[in-house]
């Protein structure tokens, strides 16, 4: 079965982020409607799947942590 790498973007500093302390201490510092995204990469054939390879792809999909 092919594996599709997925990454979430925009979580750091969001309502549930632990950035700057405990979660939800200042819930609206980024605004009420912060944008969070799900990004999908190309499917990887099962013969080519490795933990290191998937981690590399997810980091590339995620972008700059923000």
mmCIF file of the C-alpha atoms, coordinates in Angstrom:
data_MODEL
# 
_entry.id   MODEL 
# 
loop_
_atom_site.group_PDB 
_atom_site.id 
_atom_site.type_symbol 
_atom_site.label_atom_id 
_atom_site.label_alt_id 
_atom_site.label_comp_id 
_atom_site.label_asym_id 
_atom_site.label_entity_id 
_atom_site.label_seq_id 
_atom_site.pdbx_PDB_ins_code 
_atom_site.Cartn_x 
_atom_site.Cartn_y 
_atom_site.Cartn_z 
_atom_site.occupancy 
_atom_site.B_iso_or_equiv 
_atom_site.pdbx_formal_charge 
_atom_site.auth_seq_id 
_atom_site.auth_comp_id 
_atom_site.auth_asym_id 
_atom_site.auth_atom_id 
_atom_site.pdbx_PDB_model_num 
ATOM 1  C CA . UNK A 1 1  ? 0.000  0.000  0.000  1.00 0.00 ? 1  UNK A CA 1 
ATOM 2  C CA . UNK A 1 2  ? 1.487  3.415  -0.909 1.00 0.00 ? 2  UNK A CA 1 
ATOM 3  C CA . UNK A 1 3  ? 2.204  5.855  1.907  1.00 0.00 ? 3  UNK A CA 1 
ATOM 4  C CA . UNK A 1 4  ? 1.116  9.492  1.577  1.00 0.00 ? 4  UNK A CA 1 
ATOM 5  C CA . UNK A 1 5  ? 3.222  11.877 3.692  1.00 0.00 ? 5  UNK A CA 1 
ATOM 6  C CA . UNK A 1 6  ? 1.140  14.563 5.454  1.00 0.00 ? 6  UNK A CA 1 
ATOM 7  C CA . UNK A 1 7  ? 2.169  17.698 7.333  1.00 0.00 ? 7  UNK A CA 1 
ATOM 8  C CA . UNK A 1 8  ? 0.260  20.237 9.398  1.00 0.00 ? 8  UNK A CA 1 
ATOM 9  C CA . UNK A 1 9  ? 1.151  23.891 8.923  1.00 0.00 ? 9  UNK A CA 1 
ATOM 10 C CA . UNK A 1 10 ? 0.337  26.862 11.108 1.00 0.00 ? 10 UNK A CA 1 
ATOM 11 C CA . UNK A 1 11 ? 0.071  25.117 14.479 1.00 0.00 ? 11 UNK A CA 1 
ATOM 12 C CA . UNK A 1 12 ? 2.987  26.849 16.188 1.00 0.00 ? 12 UNK A CA 1 
ATOM 13 C CA . UNK A 1 13 ? 1.558  29.758 18.150 1.00 0.00 ? 13 UNK A CA 1 
ATOM 14 C CA . UNK A 1 14 ? -2.037 28.624 17.576 1.00 0.00 ? 14 UNK A CA 1 
ATOM 15 C CA . UNK A 1 15 ? -4.709 28.160 20.257 1.00 0.00 ? 15 UNK A CA 1 
ATOM 16 C CA . UNK A 1 16 ? -3.319 24.747 21.280 1.00 0.00 ? 16 UNK A CA 1 
ATOM 17 C CA . UNK A 1 17 ? 0.370  25.558 20.931 1.00 0.00 ? 17 UNK A CA 1 
ATOM 18 C CA . UNK A 1 18 ? 2.712  25.444 23.911 1.00 0.00 ? 18 UNK A CA 1 
ATOM 19 C CA . UNK A 1 19 ? 4.768  28.286 22.481 1.00 0.00 ? 19 UNK A CA 1 
ATOM 20 C CA . UNK A 1 20 ? 5.586  30.700 25.292 1.00 0.00 ? 20 UNK A CA 1 
ATOM 21 C CA . UNK A 1 21 ? 4.087  28.571 28.074 1.00 0.00 ? 21 UNK A CA 1 
ATOM 22 C CA . UNK A 1 22 ? 1.184  26.259 28.736 1.00 0.00 ? 22 UNK A CA 1 
ATOM 23 C CA . UNK A 1 23 ? -1.433 25.665 26.071 1.00 0.00 ? 23 UNK A CA 1 
ATOM 24 C CA . UNK A 1 24 ? -4.275 28.150 25.833 1.00 0.00 ? 24 UNK A CA 1 
ATOM 25 C CA . UNK A 1 25 ? -2.829 30.702 28.286 1.00 0.00 ? 25 UNK A CA 1 
ATOM 26 C CA . UNK A 1 26 ? -3.257 33.470 25.718 1.00 0.00 ? 26 UNK A CA 1 
ATOM 27 C CA . UNK A 1 27 ? -5.623 31.833 23.235 1.00 0.00 ? 27 UNK A CA 1 
ATOM 28 C CA . UNK A 1 28 ? -6.222 34.712 20.830 1.00 0.00 ? 28 UNK A CA 1 
ATOM 29 C CA . UNK A 1 29 ? -2.760 36.200 20.373 1.00 0.00 ? 29 UNK A CA 1 
ATOM 30 C CA . UNK A 1 30 ? -2.800 35.184 16.670 1.00 0.00 ? 30 UNK A CA 1 
ATOM 31 C CA . UNK A 1 31 ? -6.401 36.126 16.131 1.00 0.00 ? 31 UNK A CA 1 
ATOM 32 C CA . UNK A 1 32 ? -9.657 34.262 16.477 1.00 0.00 ? 32 UNK A CA 1 
ATOM 33 C CA . UNK A 1 33 ? -9.430 32.519 13.113 1.00 0.00 ? 33 UNK A CA 1 
ATOM 34 C CA . UNK A 1 34 ? -5.822 31.353 12.787 1.00 0.00 ? 34 UNK A CA 1 
ATOM 35 C CA . UNK A 1 35 ? -5.162 29.478 9.572  1.00 0.00 ? 35 UNK A CA 1 
ATOM 36 C CA . UNK A 1 36 ? -4.027 25.884 9.922  1.00 0.00 ? 36 UNK A CA 1 
ATOM 37 C CA . UNK A 1 37 ? -3.327 23.773 6.862  1.00 0.00 ? 37 UNK A CA 1 
ATOM 38 C CA . UNK A 1 38 ? -2.879 20.136 5.937  1.00 0.00 ? 38 UNK A CA 1 
ATOM 39 C CA . UNK A 1 39 ? -0.414 19.502 3.119  1.00 0.00 ? 39 UNK A CA 1 
ATOM 40 C CA . UNK A 1 40 ? -0.118 16.162 1.307  1.00 0.00 ? 40 UNK A CA 1 
ATOM 41 C CA . UNK A 1 41 ? 2.938  14.981 -0.569 1.00 0.00 ? 41 UNK A CA 1 
ATOM 42 C CA . UNK A 1 42 ? 3.197  12.509 -3.420 1.00 0.00 ? 42 UNK A CA 1 
ATOM 43 C CA . UNK A 1 43 ? 2.449  8.865  -2.643 1.00 0.00 ? 43 UNK A CA 1 
ATOM 44 C CA . UNK A 1 44 ? 5.537  6.773  -1.906 1.00 0.00 ? 44 UNK A CA 1 
ATOM 45 C CA . UNK A 1 45 ? 5.601  3.151  -3.101 1.00 0.00 ? 45 UNK A CA 1 
ATOM 46 C CA . UNK A 1 46 ? 5.846  0.692  -0.172 1.00 0.00 ? 46 UNK A CA 1 
ATOM 47 C CA . UNK A 1 47 ? 9.213  -0.630 -1.360 1.00 0.00 ? 47 UNK A CA 1 
ATOM 48 C CA . UNK A 1 48 ? 10.739 2.872  -1.005 1.00 0.00 ? 48 UNK A CA 1 
ATOM 49 C CA . UNK A 1 49 ? 9.326  3.792  2.431  1.00 0.00 ? 49 UNK A CA 1 
ATOM 50 C CA . UNK A 1 50 ? 11.819 4.424  5.240  1.00 0.00 ? 50 UNK A CA 1 
ATOM 51 C CA . UNK A 1 51 ? 11.293 6.364  8.484  1.00 0.00 ? 51 UNK A CA 1 
ATOM 52 C CA . UNK A 1 52 ? 14.133 8.727  7.589  1.00 0.00 ? 52 UNK A CA 1 
ATOM 53 C CA . UNK A 1 53 ? 12.792 9.348  4.092  1.00 0.00 ? 53 UNK A CA 1 
ATOM 54 C CA . UNK A 1 54 ? 9.283  10.085 5.361  1.00 0.00 ? 54 UNK A CA 1 
ATOM 55 C CA . UNK A 1 55 ? 10.612 12.426 8.049  1.00 0.00 ? 55 UNK A CA 1 
ATOM 56 C CA . UNK A 1 56 ? 12.589 14.330 5.426  1.00 0.00 ? 56 UNK A CA 1 
ATOM 57 C CA . UNK A 1 57 ? 9.514  14.676 3.201  1.00 0.00 ? 57 UNK A CA 1 
ATOM 58 C CA . UNK A 1 58 ? 7.264  15.815 6.059  1.00 0.00 ? 58 UNK A CA 1 
ATOM 59 C CA . UNK A 1 59 ? 9.791  18.446 7.170  1.00 0.00 ? 59 UNK A CA 1 
ATOM 60 C CA . UNK A 1 60 ? 9.943  19.749 3.598  1.00 0.00 ? 60 UNK A CA 1 
ATOM 61 C CA . UNK A 1 61 ? 6.124  19.842 3.367  1.00 0.00 ? 61 UNK A CA 1 
ATOM 62 C CA . UNK A 1 62 ? 5.779  21.595 6.703  1.00 0.00 ? 62 UNK A CA 1 
ATOM 63 C CA . UNK A 1 63 ? 7.957  24.504 5.687  1.00 0.00 ? 63 UNK A CA 1 
ATOM 64 C CA . UNK A 1 64 ? 9.061  27.124 8.183  1.00 0.00 ? 64 UNK A CA 1 
ATOM 65 C CA . UNK A 1 65 ? 7.319  25.942 11.401 1.00 0.00 ? 65 UNK A CA 1 
ATOM 66 C CA . UNK A 1 66 ? 4.844  28.824 11.267 1.00 0.00 ? 66 UNK A CA 1 
# 
